[in-house]
Amino acid sequence: MKTMLITGASRGLGLELVKQYASEHWQVIACCRQPGQANDLTALAEQYPSISIEQVDILQEVDIQCLAEKYKQQPVDLLFMNAGAYGPKGYGFDDISTEEWLNVLHVNSVAPFIFIKYFLKQVIQSELKQIALMSSKMGSIADNGSGGSYIYRSSKAALNAAAKSLAIDLAGDNVKVAIIHPGWVKTRMGGPNALIDTQTSIKGIKQLLENLSLENTGSFVAYDGQLIPW
C-alpha cells in the first residue's frame, strides 16, 4: 500500500485529495490544525480506515518534528504540501503590513520546506519518491497582468523559486517535485464564482502525478497539464 502525507487536509482541495487517494487504497496521513473541528475529514476517516488524522500546525516546527518522529519508519510515496493562506482580501498597497506579509510568507513559502526537511528521508525510502507543492498561477511573474495581491503573489513566487531548486537538488536521489496550479477552484479561498470544482481539479492533479518523472520534475504546471510561465 502506497502512502501519502498531506497538509491542509480538513477542507477544500486537501479534503478532496484525501478522498480520492483513500478511495484508491492509499494509506493517507491527513494533517490539519484542528482535527476536532474537521467534521468532513473525520467522516472520511470513518469511511476509509486507511486514513490517519494528525494534528499539526505547520507554523510550529515542534509539531512537524513530533510527527516526523512518529512516522520515522514510514516510507512516504507522496508528500503533498497543500496548506496555504491568502492573507487579508481587498488589501491595496497602502494597506499592507509587515505582520500580515510575513505571516503569509511563513505559511506559503517557509513552512512547506521545513516540513519537507523533516520528511525527506521518508520520501527517499519510498517507492514513488514524490513531493508536490500546491502553488498558484498568481505566483507567475510573467502572467501577472492585473497587479495587486502583493502578499499572496510574492509568497507563491517564493514557493516556486525554492521548489525549483529542490527539484534540481533532489534529482540525484530520484525524488520528483511537482509545482502545481490547481486552477480557479470553488473553495473557501477561490469563492463561489470559480471555474471548476474540487473533484475536477484533483482528478487532473492525480493524472499529473501519475506522469511525474525526472524528465519533468520542477515544472510549474496547471491541473490540466498546461505549463505556466515563471
HELIX and SHEET records of a PDB file:
HELIX    1   1 GLY A   12  ALA A   22  1                                  11    
HELIX    2   2 PRO A   35  GLN A   37  5                                   3    
HELIX    3   3 ASN A   39  GLN A   47  1                                   9    
HELIX    4   4 GLU A   61  LYS A   70  1                                  10    
HELIX    5   5 PHE A   93  ASP A   95  5                                   3    
HELIX    6   6 THR A   98  LEU A  105  1                                   8    
HELIX    7   7 HIS A  106  VAL A  110  3                                   5    
HELIX    8   8 ALA A  111  ILE A  124  1                                  14    
HELIX    9   9 LYS A  137  GLY A  139  5                                   3    
HELIX   10  10 TYR A  150  LEU A  170  1                                  21    
HELIX   11  11 ALA A  171  ASP A  173  5                                   3    
HELIX   12  12 THR A  198  GLU A  210  1                                  13    
SHEET    1   A 7 ILE A  51  GLN A  55  0                                        
SHEET    2   A 7 GLN A  27  CYS A  32  1                                        
SHEET    3   A 7 THR A   3  ILE A   6  1                                        
SHEET    4   A 7 LEU A  78  MET A  81  1                                        
SHEET    5   A 7 GLN A 130  MET A 134  1                                        
SHEET    6   A 7 LYS A 176  HIS A 181  1                                        
SHEET    7   A 7 PHE A 220  ALA A 222  1                                        
END                                                                             
